[in-house]
Amino acid sequence: MQISVAYALPEKQIWLELSVPDNATVIDAIQQSKILSLFPEVKLEDQKVGIFGKFCKLETKLKEGDRVEIYRPITADPLTVPRRDTDDDEESE
């Protein structure tokens, strides 16, 4: 079956199309893609993965056409980043 695996950094993105066995899981696809050797900083025990923007487990079975995504960890603490006031944006339009 045909699927794809995607990973993106601010400066570099990769999207690989693969043919995997019908019973393949997310971890199978990631391992087959070789993304872990291309991006050694990826730590699947710490990072979330998903299919088409929805979180899933590494053991999730894939379906034809799925796009496996490896998500980067959050680099900024949401509690310390200044909140953007949406009212100000509407006034400037």
Buried (B, 14 or more C-beta within 10 A) or exposed (E): BEBBBBBEEEEEEBEBEBEBEEEBBBBBBBBBBEBBEEBEEBEBEEEEBBBEEEEBEBEBEBEEEBBBBBBBEEEEEEEEEEEEEEEEEEEEE
